Amino acid sequence: MKKVITVSVVLFGVAAMSSGAHAAEQQATAERPNVVFILSDDQGWGDYGFMGHPHLETPNLDRLASAG
């Protein structure tokens, strides 16, 4: 009987701690700004479609640039 009570108390404690940690994580996530950092190496300032390059096609970056 003591083992059942001990196991129950331990499991309840673990469940309480994990739910508290999850709530704190959600609150911290909600307070952080949404930031996307895109690094593209070895291009000049005009080497993208949205910057007017006549031959290079960058459709995903073009769409991101037009929405941003």
mmCIF file as Biopython writes it, N, C-alpha, C and O atoms, coordinates in Angstrom:
data_model
#
loop_
_atom_site.group_PDB
_atom_site.id
_atom_site.type_symbol
_atom_site.label_atom_id
_atom_site.label_alt_id
_atom_site.label_comp_id
_atom_site.label_asym_id
_atom_site.label_entity_id
_atom_site.label_seq_id
_atom_site.pdbx_PDB_ins_code
_atom_site.Cartn_x
_atom_site.Cartn_y
_atom_site.Cartn_z
_atom_site.occupancy
_atom_site.B_iso_or_equiv
_atom_site.auth_seq_id
_atom_site.auth_asym_id
_atom_site.pdbx_PDB_model_num
ATOM 1   N N  . MET A ? 1  ? 0.821  -1.192 0.000   1.0 0.0 1  A 1 
ATOM 2   C CA . MET A ? 1  ? 0.000  0.000  0.000   1.0 0.0 1  A 1 
ATOM 3   C C  . MET A ? 1  ? 0.869  1.263  0.000   1.0 0.0 1  A 1 
ATOM 4   O O  . MET A ? 1  ? 0.563  2.232  -0.695  1.0 0.0 1  A 1 
ATOM 5   N N  . LYS A ? 2  ? 1.960  1.245  0.788   1.0 0.0 2  A 1 
ATOM 6   C CA . LYS A ? 2  ? 2.842  2.410  0.818   1.0 0.0 2  A 1 
ATOM 7   C C  . LYS A ? 2  ? 3.488  2.654  -0.541  1.0 0.0 2  A 1 
ATOM 8   O O  . LYS A ? 2  ? 3.691  3.799  -0.944  1.0 0.0 2  A 1 
ATOM 9   N N  . LYS A ? 3  ? 3.813  1.561  -1.250  1.0 0.0 3  A 1 
ATOM 10  C CA . LYS A ? 3  ? 4.427  1.706  -2.567  1.0 0.0 3  A 1 
ATOM 11  C C  . LYS A ? 3  ? 3.459  2.361  -3.550  1.0 0.0 3  A 1 
ATOM 12  O O  . LYS A ? 3  ? 3.871  3.194  -4.358  1.0 0.0 3  A 1 
ATOM 13  N N  . VAL A ? 4  ? 2.203  2.002  -3.493  1.0 0.0 4  A 1 
ATOM 14  C CA . VAL A ? 4  ? 1.200  2.579  -4.385  1.0 0.0 4  A 1 
ATOM 15  C C  . VAL A ? 4  ? 1.063  4.069  -4.121  1.0 0.0 4  A 1 
ATOM 16  O O  . VAL A ? 4  ? 0.991  4.861  -5.061  1.0 0.0 4  A 1 
ATOM 17  N N  . ILE A ? 5  ? 1.026  4.453  -2.871  1.0 0.0 5  A 1 
ATOM 18  C CA . ILE A ? 5  ? 0.911  5.868  -2.516  1.0 0.0 5  A 1 
ATOM 19  C C  . ILE A ? 5  ? 2.162  6.622  -2.953  1.0 0.0 5  A 1 
ATOM 20  O O  . ILE A ? 5  ? 2.062  7.719  -3.502  1.0 0.0 5  A 1 
ATOM 21  N N  . THR A ? 6  ? 3.326  6.050  -2.716  1.0 0.0 6  A 1 
ATOM 22  C CA . THR A ? 6  ? 4.578  6.697  -3.095  1.0 0.0 6  A 1 
ATOM 23  C C  . THR A ? 6  ? 4.661  6.889  -4.612  1.0 0.0 6  A 1 
ATOM 24  O O  . THR A ? 6  ? 5.013  7.968  -5.089  1.0 0.0 6  A 1 
ATOM 25  N N  . VAL A ? 7  ? 4.336  5.846  -5.354  1.0 0.0 7  A 1 
ATOM 26  C CA . VAL A ? 7  ? 4.359  5.935  -6.816  1.0 0.0 7  A 1 
ATOM 27  C C  . VAL A ? 7  ? 3.344  6.961  -7.302  1.0 0.0 7  A 1 
ATOM 28  O O  . VAL A ? 7  ? 3.630  7.720  -8.227  1.0 0.0 7  A 1 
ATOM 29  N N  . SER A ? 8  ? 2.177  6.993  -6.698  1.0 0.0 8  A 1 
ATOM 30  C CA . SER A ? 8  ? 1.141  7.957  -7.089  1.0 0.0 8  A 1 
ATOM 31  C C  . SER A ? 8  ? 1.605  9.390  -6.845  1.0 0.0 8  A 1 
ATOM 32  O O  . SER A ? 8  ? 1.398  10.268 -7.683  1.0 0.0 8  A 1 
ATOM 33  N N  . VAL A ? 9  ? 2.231  9.621  -5.699  1.0 0.0 9  A 1 
ATOM 34  C CA . VAL A ? 9  ? 2.715  10.964 -5.374  1.0 0.0 9  A 1 
ATOM 35  C C  . VAL A ? 9  ? 3.818  11.377 -6.343  1.0 0.0 9  A 1 
ATOM 36  O O  . VAL A ? 9  ? 3.834  12.517 -6.807  1.0 0.0 9  A 1 
ATOM 37  N N  . VAL A ? 10 ? 4.741  10.464 -6.656  1.0 0.0 10 A 1 
ATOM 38  C CA . VAL A ? 10 ? 5.827  10.776 -7.593  1.0 0.0 10 A 1 
ATOM 39  C C  . VAL A ? 10 ? 5.280  11.084 -8.978  1.0 0.0 10 A 1 
ATOM 40  O O  . VAL A ? 10 ? 5.688  12.064 -9.601  1.0 0.0 10 A 1 
ATOM 41  N N  . LEU A ? 11 ? 4.360  10.257 -9.466  1.0 0.0 11 A 1 
ATOM 42  C CA . LEU A ? 11 ? 3.776  10.498 -10.786 1.0 0.0 11 A 1 
ATOM 43  C C  . LEU A ? 11 ? 2.996  11.806 -10.835 1.0 0.0 11 A 1 
ATOM 44  O O  . LEU A ? 11 ? 3.062  12.529 -11.829 1.0 0.0 11 A 1 
ATOM 45  N N  . PHE A ? 12 ? 2.264  12.114 -9.779  1.0 0.0 12 A 1 
ATOM 46  C CA . PHE A ? 12 ? 1.542  13.379 -9.722  1.0 0.0 12 A 1 
ATOM 47  C C  . PHE A ? 12 ? 2.509  14.560 -9.746  1.0 0.0 12 A 1 
ATOM 48  O O  . PHE A ? 12 ? 2.261  15.562 -10.416 1.0 0.0 12 A 1 
ATOM 49  N N  . GLY A ? 13 ? 3.613  14.433 -9.012  1.0 0.0 13 A 1 
ATOM 50  C CA . GLY A ? 13 ? 4.614  15.501 -8.990  1.0 0.0 13 A 1 
ATOM 51  C C  . GLY A ? 13 ? 5.260  15.720 -10.349 1.0 0.0 13 A 1 
ATOM 52  O O  . GLY A ? 13 ? 5.459  16.857 -10.779 1.0 0.0 13 A 1 
ATOM 53  N N  . VAL A ? 14 ? 5.586  14.625 -11.018 1.0 0.0 14 A 1 
ATOM 54  C CA . VAL A ? 14 ? 6.183  14.733 -12.360 1.0 0.0 14 A 1 
ATOM 55  C C  . VAL A ? 14 ? 5.193  15.377 -13.327 1.0 0.0 14 A 1 
ATOM 56  O O  . VAL A ? 14 ? 5.575  16.234 -14.123 1.0 0.0 14 A 1 
ATOM 57  N N  . ALA A ? 15 ? 3.943  14.978 -13.265 1.0 0.0 15 A 1 
ATOM 58  C CA . ALA A ? 15 ? 2.924  15.554 -14.146 1.0 0.0 15 A 1 
ATOM 59  C C  . ALA A ? 15 ? 2.740  17.044 -13.869 1.0 0.0 15 A 1 
ATOM 60  O O  . ALA A ? 15 ? 2.598  17.833 -14.803 1.0 0.0 15 A 1 
ATOM 61  N N  . ALA A ? 16 ? 2.742  17.431 -12.607 1.0 0.0 16 A 1 
ATOM 62  C CA . ALA A ? 16 ? 2.576  18.840 -12.252 1.0 0.0 16 A 1 
ATOM 63  C C  . ALA A ? 16 ? 3.761  19.673 -12.732 1.0 0.0 16 A 1 
ATOM 64  O O  . ALA A ? 16 ? 3.581  20.784 -13.230 1.0 0.0 16 A 1 
ATOM 65  N N  . MET A ? 17 ? 4.965  19.139 -12.582 1.0 0.0 17 A 1 
ATOM 66  C CA . MET A ? 17 ? 6.151  19.876 -13.025 1.0 0.0 17 A 1 
ATOM 67  C C  . MET A ? 17 ? 6.190  20.010 -14.538 1.0 0.0 17 A 1 
ATOM 68  O O  . MET A ? 17 ? 6.558  21.065 -15.054 1.0 0.0 17 A 1 
ATOM 69  N N  . SER A ? 18 ? 5.817  18.958 -15.258 1.0 0.0 18 A 1 
ATOM 70  C CA . SER A ? 18 ? 5.876  19.026 -16.719 1.0 0.0 18 A 1 
ATOM 71  C C  . SER A ? 18 ? 4.828  19.987 -17.265 1.0 0.0 18 A 1 
ATOM 72  O O  . SER A ? 18 ? 5.100  20.691 -18.237 1.0 0.0 18 A 1 
ATOM 73  N N  . SER A ? 19 ? 3.643  20.037 -16.671 1.0 0.0 19 A 1 
ATOM 74  C CA . SER A ? 19 ? 2.630  20.967 -17.157 1.0 0.0 19 A 1 
ATOM 75  C C  . SER A ? 19 ? 3.019  22.405 -16.836 1.0 0.0 19 A 1 
ATOM 76  O O  . SER A ? 19 ? 2.729  23.307 -17.622 1.0 0.0 19 A 1 
ATOM 77  N N  . GLY A ? 20 ? 3.662  22.635 -15.712 1.0 0.0 20 A 1 
ATOM 78  C CA . GLY A ? 20 ? 4.132  23.980 -15.374 1.0 0.0 20 A 1 
ATOM 79  C C  . GLY A ? 20 ? 5.245  24.426 -16.294 1.0 0.0 20 A 1 
ATOM 80  O O  . GLY A ? 20 ? 5.294  25.592 -16.686 1.0 0.0 20 A 1 
ATOM 81  N N  . ALA A ? 21 ? 6.139  23.521 -16.648 1.0 0.0 21 A 1 
ATOM 82  C CA . ALA A ? 21 ? 7.227  23.851 -17.565 1.0 0.0 21 A 1 
ATOM 83  C C  . ALA A ? 21 ? 6.682  24.145 -18.952 1.0 0.0 21 A 1 
ATOM 84  O O  . ALA A ? 21 ? 7.168  25.044 -19.639 1.0 0.0 21 A 1 
ATOM 85  N N  . HIS A ? 22 ? 5.675  23.391 -19.361 1.0 0.0 22 A 1 
ATOM 86  C CA . HIS A ? 22 ? 5.074  23.606 -20.678 1.0 0.0 22 A 1 
ATOM 87  C C  . HIS A ? 22 ? 4.381  24.968 -20.735 1.0 0.0 22 A 1 
ATOM 88  O O  . HIS A ? 22 ? 4.492  25.672 -21.739 1.0 0.0 22 A 1 
ATOM 89  N N  . ALA A ? 23 ? 3.681  25.342 -19.692 1.0 0.0 23 A 1 
ATOM 90  C CA . ALA A ? 23 ? 3.009  26.648 -19.651 1.0 0.0 23 A 1 
ATOM 91  C C  . ALA A ? 23 ? 4.029  27.780 -19.688 1.0 0.0 23 A 1 
ATOM 92  O O  . ALA A ? 23 ? 3.815  28.787 -20.364 1.0 0.0 23 A 1 
ATOM 93  N N  . ALA A ? 24 ? 5.141  27.622 -18.962 1.0 0.0 24 A 1 
ATOM 94  C CA . ALA A ? 24 ? 6.184  28.653 -18.976 1.0 0.0 24 A 1 
ATOM 95  C C  . ALA A ? 24 ? 6.818  28.765 -20.351 1.0 0.0 24 A 1 
ATOM 96  O O  . ALA A ? 24 ? 7.150  29.861 -20.802 1.0 0.0 24 A 1 
ATOM 97  N N  . GLU A ? 25 ? 6.987  27.627 -21.017 1.0 0.0 25 A 1 
ATOM 98  C CA . GLU A ? 25 ? 7.577  27.634 -22.361 1.0 0.0 25 A 1 
ATOM 99  C C  . GLU A ? 25 ? 6.648  28.330 -23.351 1.0 0.0 25 A 1 
ATOM 100 O O  . GLU A ? 25 ? 7.110  29.095 -24.197 1.0 0.0 25 A 1 
ATOM 101 N N  . GLN A ? 26 ? 5.347  28.074 -23.255 1.0 0.0 26 A 1 
ATOM 102 C CA . GLN A ? 26 ? 4.392  28.725 -24.143 1.0 0.0 26 A 1 
ATOM 103 C C  . GLN A ? 26 ? 4.372  30.229 -23.907 1.0 0.0 26 A 1 
ATOM 104 O O  . GLN A ? 26 ? 4.278  30.997 -24.865 1.0 0.0 26 A 1 
ATOM 105 N N  . GLN A ? 27 ? 4.456  30.659 -22.671 1.0 0.0 27 A 1 
ATOM 106 C CA . GLN A ? 27 ? 4.457  32.084 -22.381 1.0 0.0 27 A 1 
ATOM 107 C C  . GLN A ? 27 ? 5.718  32.739 -22.919 1.0 0.0 27 A 1 
ATOM 108 O O  . GLN A ? 27 ? 5.648  33.831 -23.483 1.0 0.0 27 A 1 
ATOM 109 N N  . ALA A ? 28 ? 6.869  32.099 -22.759 1.0 0.0 28 A 1 
ATOM 110 C CA . ALA A ? 28 ? 8.125  32.651 -23.270 1.0 0.0 28 A 1 
ATOM 111 C C  . ALA A ? 28 ? 8.095  32.714 -24.785 1.0 0.0 28 A 1 
ATOM 112 O O  . ALA A ? 28 ? 8.605  33.670 -25.369 1.0 0.0 28 A 1 
ATOM 113 N N  . THR A ? 29 ? 7.509  31.719 -25.433 1.0 0.0 29 A 1 
ATOM 114 C CA . THR A ? 29 ? 7.416  31.711 -26.888 1.0 0.0 29 A 1 
ATOM 115 C C  . THR A ? 29 ? 6.509  32.835 -27.368 1.0 0.0 29 A 1 
ATOM 116 O O  . THR A ? 29 ? 6.801  33.465 -28.384 1.0 0.0 29 A 1 
ATOM 117 N N  . ALA A ? 30 ? 5.426  33.097 -26.665 1.0 0.0 30 A 1 
ATOM 118 C CA . ALA A ? 30 ? 4.488  34.135 -27.072 1.0 0.0 30 A 1 
ATOM 119 C C  . ALA A ? 30 ? 5.103  35.521 -26.948 1.0 0.0 30 A 1 
ATOM 120 O O  . ALA A ? 30 ? 4.692  36.434 -27.664 1.0 0.0 30 A 1 
ATOM 121 N N  . GLU A ? 31 ? 6.059  35.699 -26.077 1.0 0.0 31 A 1 
ATOM 122 C CA . GLU A ? 31 ? 6.644  37.019 -25.870 1.0 0.0 31 A 1 
ATOM 123 C C  . GLU A ? 31 ? 7.800  37.308 -26.825 1.0 0.0 31 A 1 
ATOM 124 O O  . GLU A ? 31 ? 8.193  38.464 -26.978 1.0 0.0 31 A 1 
ATOM 125 N N  . ARG A ? 32 ? 8.349  36.283 -27.466 1.0 0.0 32 A 1 
ATOM 126 C CA . ARG A ? 32 ? 9.452  36.495 -28.392 1.0 0.0 32 A 1 
ATOM 127 C C  . ARG A ? 32 ? 8.921  36.966 -29.735 1.0 0.0 32 A 1 
ATOM 128 O O  . ARG A ? 32 ? 7.870  36.503 -30.177 1.0 0.0 32 A 1 
ATOM 129 N N  . PRO A ? 33 ? 9.635  37.888 -30.400 1.0 0.0 33 A 1 
ATOM 130 C CA . PRO A ? 33 ? 9.195  38.330 -31.726 1.0 0.0 33 A 1 
ATOM 131 C C  . PRO A ? 33 ? 9.475  37.255 -32.776 1.0 0.0 33 A 1 
ATOM 132 O O  . PRO A ? 33 ? 10.357 36.414 -32.602 1.0 0.0 33 A 1 
ATOM 133 N N  . ASN A ? 34 ? 8.727  37.297 -33.843 1.0 0.0 34 A 1 
ATOM 134 C CA . ASN A ? 34 ? 8.966  36.389 -34.964 1.0 0.0 34 A 1 
ATOM 135 C C  . ASN A ? 34 ? 10.037 37.002 -35.854 1.0 0.0 34 A 1 
ATOM 136 O O  . ASN A ? 34 ? 9.835  38.068 -36.436 1.0 0.0 34 A 1 
ATOM 137 N N  . VAL A ? 35 ? 11.164 36.333 -35.957 1.0 0.0 35 A 1 
ATOM 138 C CA . VAL A ? 35 ? 12.275 36.831 -36.754 1.0 0.0 35 A 1 
ATOM 139 C C  . VAL A ? 35 ? 12.740 35.725 -37.685 1.0 0.0 35 A 1 
ATOM 140 O O  . VAL A ? 35 ? 12.955 34.591 -37.258 1.0 0.0 35 A 1 
ATOM 141 N N  . VAL A ? 36 ? 12.892 36.062 -38.961 1.0 0.0 36 A 1 
ATOM 142 C CA . VAL A ? 36 ? 13.449 35.133 -39.938 1.0 0.0 36 A 1 
ATOM 143 C C  . VAL A ? 36 ? 14.730 35.759 -40.468 1.0 0.0 36 A 1 
ATOM 144 O O  . VAL A ? 36 ? 14.714 36.879 -40.978 1.0 0.0 36 A 1 
ATOM 145 N N  . PHE A ? 37 ? 15.824 35.043 -40.350 1.0 0.0 37 A 1 
ATOM 146 C CA . PHE A ? 37 ? 17.111 35.521 -40.821 1.0 0.0 37 A 1 
ATOM 147 C C  . PHE A ? 37 ? 17.532 34.644 -41.989 1.0 0.0 37 A 1 
ATOM 148 O O  . PHE A ? 37 ? 17.733 33.441 -41.820 1.0 0.0 37 A 1 
ATOM 149 N N  . ILE A ? 38 ? 17.670 35.236 -43.180 1.0 0.0 38 A 1 
ATOM 150 C CA . ILE A ? 38 ? 18.078 34.496 -44.363 1.0 0.0 38 A 1 
ATOM 151 C C  . ILE A ? 38 ? 19.462 34.982 -44.747 1.0 0.0 38 A 1 
ATOM 152 O O  . ILE A ? 38 ? 19.672 36.171 -44.985 1.0 0.0 38 A 1 
ATOM 153 N N  . LEU A ? 39 ? 20.397 34.057 -44.805 1.0 0.0 39 A 1 
ATOM 154 C CA . LEU A ? 39 ? 21.769 34.380 -45.180 1.0 0.0 39 A 1 
ATOM 155 C C  . LEU A ? 39 ? 22.051 33.747 -46.526 1.0 0.0 39 A 1 
ATOM 156 O O  . LEU A ? 39 ? 21.907 32.536 -46.694 1.0 0.0 39 A 1 
ATOM 157 N N  . SER A ? 40 ? 22.445 34.548 -47.467 1.0 0.0 40 A 1 
ATOM 158 C CA . SER A ? 40 ? 22.783 34.062 -48.794 1.0 0.0 40 A 1 
ATOM 159 C C  . SER A ? 40 ? 24.193 34.543 -49.097 1.0 0.0 40 A 1 
ATOM 160 O O  . SER A ? 40 ? 24.449 35.745 -49.152 1.0 0.0 40 A 1 
ATOM 161 N N  . ASP A ? 41 ? 25.091 33.614 -49.289 1.0 0.0 41 A 1 
ATOM 162 C CA . ASP A ? 41 ? 26.504 33.939 -49.430 1.0 0.0 41 A 1 
ATOM 163 C C  . ASP A ? 41 ? 26.890 34.060 -50.907 1.0 0.0 41 A 1 
ATOM 164 O O  . ASP A ? 41 ? 26.356 33.361 -51.768 1.0 0.0 41 A 1 
ATOM 165 N N  . ASP A ? 42 ? 27.809 34.945 -51.166 1.0 0.0 42 A 1 
ATOM 166 C CA . ASP A ? 42 ? 28.474 35.091 -52.463 1.0 0.0 42 A 1 
ATOM 167 C C  . ASP A ? 42 ? 27.561 35.651 -53.549 1.0 0.0 42 A 1 
ATOM 168 O O  . ASP A ? 42 ? 27.710 35.299 -54.719 1.0 0.0 42 A 1 
ATOM 169 N N  . GLN A ? 43 ? 26.628 36.509 -53.185 1.0 0.0 43 A 1 
ATOM 170 C CA . GLN A ? 43 ? 25.819 37.220 -54.162 1.0 0.0 43 A 1 
ATOM 171 C C  . GLN A ? 43 ? 26.047 38.710 -53.995 1.0 0.0 43 A 1 
ATOM 172 O O  . GLN A ? 43 ? 26.342 39.200 -52.905 1.0 0.0 43 A 1 
ATOM 173 N N  . GLY A ? 44 ? 25.903 39.408 -55.096 1.0 0.0 44 A 1 
ATOM 174 C CA . GLY A ? 44 ? 25.933 40.861 -55.035 1.0 0.0 44 A 1 
ATOM 175 C C  . GLY A ? 44 ? 24.557 41.386 -54.704 1.0 0.0 44 A 1 
ATOM 176 O O  . GLY A ? 44 ? 23.601 40.614 -54.634 1.0 0.0 44 A 1 
ATOM 177 N N  . TRP A ? 45 ? 24.436 42.686 -54.497 1.0 0.0 45 A 1 
ATOM 178 C CA . TRP A ? 45 ? 23.152 43.248 -54.076 1.0 0.0 45 A 1 
ATOM 179 C C  . TRP A ? 45 ? 22.083 43.098 -55.151 1.0 0.0 45 A 1 
ATOM 180 O O  . TRP A ? 45 ? 20.895 43.101 -54.826 1.0 0.0 45 A 1 
ATOM 181 N N  . GLY A ? 46 ? 22.465 42.968 -56.419 1.0 0.0 46 A 1 
ATOM 182 C CA . GLY A ? 46 ? 21.482 42.876 -57.491 1.0 0.0 46 A 1 
ATOM 183 C C  . GLY A ? 46 ? 21.312 41.479 -58.046 1.0 0.0 46 A 1 
ATOM 184 O O  . GLY A ? 46 ? 20.701 41.323 -59.103 1.0 0.0 46 A 1 
ATOM 185 N N  . ASP A ? 47 ? 21.819 40.465 -57.390 1.0 0.0 47 A 1 
ATOM 186 C CA . ASP A ? 47 ? 21.776 39.100 -57.909 1.0 0.0 47 A 1 
ATOM 187 C C  . ASP A ? 47 ? 20.526 38.338 -57.476 1.0 0.0 47 A 1 
ATOM 188 O O  . ASP A ? 47 ? 20.599 37.148 -57.172 1.0 0.0 47 A 1 
ATOM 189 N N  . TYR A ? 48 ? 19.415 39.000 -57.449 1.0 0.0 48 A 1 
ATOM 190 C CA . TYR A ? 48 ? 18.129 38.397 -57.111 1.0 0.0 48 A 1 
ATOM 191 C C  . TYR A ? 48 ? 17.085 38.919 -58.087 1.0 0.0 48 A 1 
ATOM 192 O O  . TYR A ? 48 ? 17.223 40.015 -58.630 1.0 0.0 48 A 1 
ATOM 193 N N  . GLY A ? 49 ? 16.046 38.129 -58.303 1.0 0.0 49 A 1 
ATOM 194 C CA . GLY A ? 49 ? 14.975 38.568 -59.187 1.0 0.0 49 A 1 
ATOM 195 C C  . GLY A ? 49 ? 14.291 39.824 -58.691 1.0 0.0 49 A 1 
ATOM 196 O O  . GLY A ? 49 ? 13.986 40.716 -59.482 1.0 0.0 49 A 1 
ATOM 197 N N  . PHE A ? 50 ? 14.045 39.909 -57.390 1.0 0.0 50 A 1 
ATOM 198 C CA . PHE A ? 50 ? 13.344 41.078 -56.849 1.0 0.0 50 A 1 
ATOM 199 C C  . PHE A ? 50 ? 14.193 42.340 -56.874 1.0 0.0 50 A 1 
ATOM 200 O O  . PHE A ? 50 ? 13.678 43.438 -56.664 1.0 0.0 50 A 1 
ATOM 201 N N  . MET A ? 51 ? 15.496 42.193 -57.129 1.0 0.0 51 A 1 
ATOM 202 C CA . MET A ? 51 ? 16.370 43.370 -57.255 1.0 0.0 51 A 1 
ATOM 203 C C  . MET A ? 51 ? 16.571 43.754 -58.717 1.0 0.0 51 A 1 
ATOM 204 O O  . MET A ? 51 ? 17.322 44.679 -59.028 1.0 0.0 51 A 1 
ATOM 205 N N  . GLY A ? 52 ? 15.887 43.028 -59.619 1.0 0.0 52 A 1 
ATOM 206 C CA . GLY A ? 52 ? 15.893 43.401 -61.028 1.0 0.0 52 A 1 
ATOM 207 C C  . GLY A ? 52 ? 16.916 42.686 -61.898 1.0 0.0 52 A 1 
ATOM 208 O O  . GLY A ? 52 ? 17.201 43.145 -63.004 1.0 0.0 52 A 1 
ATOM 209 N N  . HIS A ? 53 ? 17.475 41.577 -61.432 1.0 0.0 53 A 1 
ATOM 210 C CA . HIS A ? 53 ? 18.442 40.854 -62.260 1.0 0.0 53 A 1 
ATOM 211 C C  . HIS A ? 53 ? 17.723 40.284 -63.483 1.0 0.0 53 A 1 
ATOM 212 O O  . HIS A ? 53 ? 16.652 39.695 -63.336 1.0 0.0 53 A 1 
ATOM 213 N N  . PRO A ? 54 ? 18.290 40.444 -64.701 1.0 0.0 54 A 1 
ATOM 214 C CA . PRO A ? 54 ? 17.576 40.025 -65.906 1.0 0.0 54 A 1 
ATOM 215 C C  . PRO A ? 54 ? 17.555 38.509 -66.141 1.0 0.0 54 A 1 
ATOM 216 O O  . PRO A ? 54 ? 16.698 38.025 -66.880 1.0 0.0 54 A 1 
ATOM 217 N N  . HIS A ? 55 ? 18.479 37.746 -65.529 1.0 0.0 55 A 1 
ATOM 218 C CA . HIS A ? 55 ? 18.561 36.324 -65.837 1.0 0.0 55 A 1 
ATOM 219 C C  . HIS A ? 55 ? 18.312 35.405 -64.638 1.0 0.0 55 A 1 
ATOM 220 O O  . HIS A ? 55 ? 17.782 34.307 -64.806 1.0 0.0 55 A 1 
ATOM 221 N N  . LEU A ? 56 ? 18.675 35.825 -63.469 1.0 0.0 56 A 1 
ATOM 222 C CA . LEU A ? 56 ? 18.503 34.968 -62.295 1.0 0.0 56 A 1 
ATOM 223 C C  . LEU A ? 56 ? 17.051 34.962 -61.859 1.0 0.0 56 A 1 
ATOM 224 O O  . LEU A ? 56 ? 16.404 36.007 -61.797 1.0 0.0 56 A 1 
ATOM 225 N N  . GLU A ? 57 ? 16.541 33.771 -61.555 1.0 0.0 57 A 1 
ATOM 226 C CA . GLU A ? 57 ? 15.165 33.630 -61.092 1.0 0.0 57 A 1 
ATOM 227 C C  . GLU A ? 57 ? 15.179 33.173 -59.640 1.0 0.0 57 A 1 
ATOM 228 O O  . GLU A ? 57 ? 15.747 32.133 -59.308 1.0 0.0 57 A 1 
ATOM 229 N N  . THR A ? 58 ? 14.557 33.953 -58.794 1.0 0.0 58 A 1 
ATOM 230 C CA . THR A ? 58 ? 14.462 33.618 -57.365 1.0 0.0 58 A 1 
ATOM 231 C C  . THR A ? 58 ? 13.002 33.777 -56.942 1.0 0.0 58 A 1 
ATOM 232 O O  . THR A ? 58 ? 12.678 34.706 -56.203 1.0 0.0 58 A 1 
ATOM 233 N N  . PRO A ? 59 ? 12.113 32.887 -57.396 1.0 0.0 59 A 1 
ATOM 234 C CA . PRO A ? 59 ? 10.674 33.090 -57.163 1.0 0.0 59 A 1 
ATOM 235 C C  . PRO A ? 59 ? 10.273 33.091 -55.692 1.0 0.0 59 A 1 
ATOM 236 O O  . PRO A ? 59 ? 9.409  33.872 -55.295 1.0 0.0 59 A 1 
ATOM 237 N N  . ASN A ? 60 ? 10.881 32.236 -54.879 1.0 0.0 60 A 1 
ATOM 238 C CA . ASN A ? 60 ? 10.498 32.211 -53.464 1.0 0.0 60 A 1 
ATOM 239 C C  . ASN A ? 60 ? 10.957 33.468 -52.752 1.0 0.0 60 A 1 
ATOM 240 O O  . ASN A ? 60 ? 10.209 34.026 -51.950 1.0 0.0 60 A 1 
ATOM 241 N N  . LEU A ? 61 ? 12.166 33.926 -53.027 1.0 0.0 61 A 1 
ATOM 242 C CA . LEU A ? 61 ? 12.626 35.173 -52.426 1.0 0.0 61 A 1 
ATOM 243 C C  . LEU A ? 61 ? 11.847 36.371 -52.967 1.0 0.0 61 A 1 
ATOM 244 O O  . LEU A ? 61 ? 11.580 37.324 -52.236 1.0 0.0 61 A 1 
ATOM 245 N N  . ASP A ? 62 ? 11.486 36.320 -54.240 1.0 0.0 62 A 1 
ATOM 246 C CA . ASP A ? 62 ? 10.673 37.394 -54.828 1.0 0.0 62 A 1 
ATOM 247 C C  . ASP A ? 62 ? 9.329  37.508 -54.108 1.0 0.0 62 A 1 
ATOM 248 O O  . ASP A ? 62 ? 8.874  38.607 -53.790 1.0 0.0 62 A 1 
ATOM 249 N N  . ARG A ? 63 ? 8.699  36.353 -53.854 1.0 0.0 63 A 1 
ATOM 250 C CA . ARG A ? 63 ? 7.402  36.343 -53.170 1.0 0.0 63 A 1 
ATOM 251 C C  . ARG A ? 63 ? 7.558  36.857 -51.736 1.0 0.0 63 A 1 
ATOM 252 O O  . ARG A ? 63 ? 6.723  37.620 -51.250 1.0 0.0 63 A 1 
ATOM 253 N N  . LEU A ? 64 ? 8.620  36.438 -51.074 1.0 0.0 64 A 1 
ATOM 254 C CA . LEU A ? 64 ? 8.876  36.904 -49.706 1.0 0.0 64 A 1 
ATOM 255 C C  . LEU A ? 64 ? 9.122  38.408 -49.691 1.0 0.0 64 A 1 
ATOM 256 O O  . LEU A ? 64 ? 8.622  39.110 -48.812 1.0 0.0 64 A 1 
ATOM 257 N N  . ALA A ? 65 ? 9.888  38.907 -50.658 1.0 0.0 65 A 1 
ATOM 258 C CA . ALA A ? 65 ? 10.187 40.338 -50.721 1.0 0.0 65 A 1 
ATOM 259 C C  . ALA A ? 65 ? 8.933  41.156 -50.989 1.0 0.0 65 A 1 
ATOM 260 O O  . ALA A ? 65 ? 8.765  42.236 -50.422 1.0 0.0 65 A 1 
ATOM 261 N N  . SER A ? 66 ? 8.044  40.650 -51.855 1.0 0.0 66 A 1 
ATOM 262 C CA . SER A ? 66 ? 6.824  41.405 -52.161 1.0 0.0 66 A 1 
ATOM 263 C C  . SER A ? 66 ? 5.852  41.400 -50.988 1.0 0.0 66 A 1 
ATOM 264 O O  . SER A ? 66 ? 5.076  42.342 -50.829 1.0 0.0 66 A 1 
ATOM 265 N N  . ALA A ? 67 ? 5.881  40.354 -50.163 1.0 0.0 67 A 1 
ATOM 266 C CA . ALA A ? 67 ? 4.987  40.291 -49.007 1.0 0.0 67 A 1 
ATOM 267 C C  . ALA A ? 67 ? 5.538  41.037 -47.814 1.0 0.0 67 A 1 
ATOM 268 O O  . ALA A ? 67 ? 4.783  41.440 -46.929 1.0 0.0 67 A 1 
ATOM 269 N N  . GLY A ? 68 ? 6.851  41.225 -47.778 1.0 0.0 68 A 1 
ATOM 270 C CA . GLY A ? 68 ? 7.467  41.839 -46.601 1.0 0.0 68 A 1 
ATOM 271 C C  . GLY A ? 68 ? 7.528  43.298 -46.727 1.0 0.0 68 A 1 
ATOM 272 O O  . GLY A ? 68 ? 8.017  43.976 -45.824 1.0 0.0 68 A 1 
#
